[in-house]
Each structure stands twice: as structure tokens, then as C-alpha cells.
């Protein structure tokens, strides 16, 4: 934190993320570094207290929307093309989908790490409540529902759940879980 690495990453991420569906290597690298930094509880508290998460929430919303629409595009594109061009198109679409999925996974994991943090003072608890409101206002819950609907088909026996689904479930758990001191006071009343 002394070198300002967390502040730098938090401000550089929105600048590196474009509105295009394609992910840049810079965005992926910044997300990887941020996940490592957020492994420390002190860095999570710092991230909340400096209010660094709000710029990432619209990015998450866009990534969820891109992922959901990209999955539909890939499904329709692979069934519509015939011949040798299918292999080329499918390869490009697979690379694009993988990059979109990586960004989505990174954003979801970072938001989960922050929202799952429980060692906070009253001010940070209030800020976290505001972040939950922002998640709802940016339609994250609706985008998660749309993403879950893409994977509601029966899975092959023993097949793992896709990573975005697991991270989405973890996010829902983090925003609906007990929030520490506030809930302790409510149970005493």
C-alpha cells in the first residue's frame, strides 16, 4: 500500500477496460495483481475505506452482459456456419470467449473478495451496504440471473460447474451473508 499499488490498479483498471467485448492483456494482468493484493485483510479494508470498488462495478456489469451475449453469439454462430470457415470462426470465437471469461472471472473474484470481507468498523460496514445498493442499481443481480440461465441445461455427470457460475454464487453469498456488528446488534433487540 505504501507504494500506492492498490490505488494505481484501482484507477488503471477502468481505464484499461474498454467497452468492447475483447479483453486486453493489461486488464487481465491488473486483475491478477489485484487478486493477489486483496488476499490480505488489511488491503481489503483499505480498498473499502478508500471507496475503490465503485468504478469496478460498472465494469463487472458490462463483463457479465458481454459474457452472456457472447455465449449466445457463439452458440448461434457455430450452428449457422458450414464448412471450413466454421473451424476458423469457432477458433476466433473460442479465443474471444476465453478472454471475456477471464476478465469476468477476475472481476467477480475481486468483488467477492471485497464483499466477503468482514473485519470492518461501522463506517466500512455502512460503505459496504452502499456497495450492495450499487451492485443492485447496476443490475449485477439481473446479469447474474441471465448468466445462470445460460448454464441451466443438465450438466454431464461429473462435469464441473463453470467458473463464472461459481464466482457468481460466491458473490450472491457474500452480499447476503451476515455483515458482522450490525447483525449482532439486531439479534440482541
C-alpha positions in Angstrom: 0.0 0.0 0.0 2.8 2.4 0.7 3.8 2.5 -2.9 0.3 3.2 -3.9 0.0 0.0 -5.9 -3.6 -0.6 -4.9 -4.6 2.9 -5.7 -2.8 2.7 -9.1 -4.5 -0.6 -10.0 -7.9 0.7 -8.9 -7.6 3.7 -11.2 -5.9 1.9 -14.0 -8.4 -0.9 -14.3 -11.4 1.2 -15.5 -9.0 3.0 -18.0 -7.7 -0.4 -19.4 -11.1 -1.9 -19.7 -12.8 -0.9 -23.0 -16.5 -1.2 -23.9 -15.5 -3.7 -26.5 -16.1 -7.4 -25.7 -12.4 -8.2 -26.2 -10.2 -8.1 -23.1 -6.8 -6.5 -23.1 -3.8 -8.2 -21.6 -3.4 -5.1 -19.4 -6.8 -5.6 -17.8 -6.1 -9.3 -17.2 -2.7 -8.5 -15.7 -4.1 -5.8 -13.4 -6.9 -8.1 -12.2 -4.4 -10.9 -11.4 -2.2 -8.5 -9.4 -5.3 -7.1 -7.6 -6.4 -10.6 -6.6 -3.0 -11.2 -5.0 -3.1 -7.9 -3.1 -6.7 -8.5 -1.9 -5.5 -11.7 -0.2 -4.5 -9.6 2.8 -7.3 -8.4 5.1 -5.6 -5.0 5.6 -5.7 -4.4 1.8 -9.4 -5.3 1.7 -10.1 -2.8 4.5 -8.1 -0.2 2.7 -9.9 -0.9 -0.6 -13.3 -0.4 1.1 -12.3 2.6 3.2 -10.8 4.4 0.1 -14.1 3.6 -1.8 -12.1 2.0 -4.7 -14.7 -0.6 -5.6 -17.5 1.6 -7.2 -15.6 2.1 -10.6 -15.2 -1.7 -10.9 -18.9 -2.4 -10.5 -19.9 -1.0 -14.0 -17.0 -3.0 -15.4 -18.5 -6.1 -13.8 -21.9 -5.3 -15.2 -20.5 -4.9 -18.7 -18.4 -8.0 -18.4 -21.5 -10.0 -17.3 -23.5 -8.6 -20.2 -20.7 -9.3 -22.7 -20.3 -12.8 -21.4 -24.0 -13.6 -21.6 -24.4 -12.2 -25.1 -21.1 -13.6 -26.3 -22.2 -17.1 -25.3 -25.4 -16.8 -27.3 -23.5 -15.4 -30.3 -21.0 -18.3 -30.2 -23.9 -20.9 -30.0 -25.7 -19.4 -32.9 -22.6 -18.7 -35.0 -21.3 -22.3 -34.6 -24.6 -23.7 -35.7 -25.1 -21.3 -38.6 -21.8 -21.8 -40.3 -21.0 -24.7 -42.5 -17.7 -25.9 -44.0 -14.1 -25.0 -43.3 -14.9 -21.4 -42.2 -16.7 -22.9 -39.2 -13.3 -24.1 -37.8 -11.7 -20.6 -38.2 -14.8 -18.7 -36.8 -15.1 -21.1 -33.9 -11.4 -20.7 -33.1 -11.7 -17.0 -33.1 -14.9 -17.1 -31.1 -13.4 -19.5 -28.6 -10.4 -17.2 -28.0 -12.7 -14.2 -27.6 -14.9 -16.1 -25.2 -11.9 -17.3 -23.2 -10.7 -13.7 -22.8 -14.1 -12.4 -21.9 -14.5 -15.3 -19.4 -11.1 -14.5 -17.8 -12.0 -10.8 -17.3 -15.4 -11.8 -15.9 -13.8 -14.3 -13.5 -11.2 -11.8 -12.4 -13.8 -9.1 -11.8 -16.1 -11.4 -10.0 -13.3 -12.8 -7.8 -12.1 -9.3 -6.8 -15.6 -8.1 -6.0 -16.3 -11.3 -4.0 -13.0 -10.8 -2.1 -14.1 -7.3 -1.1 -17.7 -8.1 -0.4 -16.8 -11.1 1.7 -14.5 -9.1 4.0 -16.0 -9.0 7.5 -13.3 -7.4 9.7 -14.6 -3.8 9.4 -15.6 -0.8 11.5 -19.0 0.8 11.5 -18.0 3.3 8.7 -16.8 0.4 6.5 -20.0 -1.6 7.2 -22.0 1.4 6.0 -19.9 1.7 2.9 -20.3 -2.0 2.2 -24.1 -1.6 2.4 -23.8 1.2 -0.1 -21.8 -1.1 -2.4 -24.5 -3.6 -2.2 -27.0 -1.0 -3.3 -24.7 -0.1 -6.2 -24.5 -3.8 -7.2 -28.3 -3.9 -7.4 -28.5 -0.5 -9.1 -26.0 -1.6 -11.8 -28.2 -4.7 -12.4 -25.5 -7.2 -11.4 -28.1 -9.5 -9.9 -30.1 -9.5 -13.1 -27.0 -10.1 -15.2 -26.1 -13.0 -12.9 -29.6 -14.4 -13.4 -29.1 -14.2 -17.2 -25.7 -15.9 -16.9 -27.1 -18.6 -14.7 -29.8 -19.2 -17.3 -27.1 -20.0 -19.9 -26.0 -22.9 -17.8 -29.3 -24.3 -16.6 -29.1 -27.2 -19.0 -28.3 -30.6 -17.4 -24.6 -31.0 -16.9 -22.7 -34.1 -18.0 -22.3 -36.4 -15.0 -19.1 -35.3 -13.1 -18.6 -32.2 -15.1 -17.5 -29.2 -13.0 -19.6 -26.1 -12.8 -18.2 -23.3 -15.0 -16.1 -20.8 -13.0 -18.3 -17.8 -13.7 -21.2 -19.6 -12.2 -19.2 -20.5 -9.0 -18.0 -16.9 -8.7 -21.5 -15.6 -9.2 -22.8 -17.9 -6.5 -20.0 -16.7 -4.2 -20.9 -13.1 -4.9 -24.6 -13.7 -4.0 -23.5 -15.5 -0.8 -21.1 -12.6 0.1 -23.8 -9.9 -0.4 -26.5 -11.8 1.5 -24.3 -13.1 4.4 -24.2 -11.7 7.9 -22.5 -8.4 8.0 -20.9 -8.6 11.4 -21.6 -6.0 14.1 -24.9 -4.7 12.6 -26.5 -8.2 12.7 -25.1 -8.8 16.2 -27.0 -5.8 17.4 -30.2 -6.8 15.7 -30.2 -10.2 17.4 -30.0 -8.6 20.8 -33.1 -6.5 20.2 
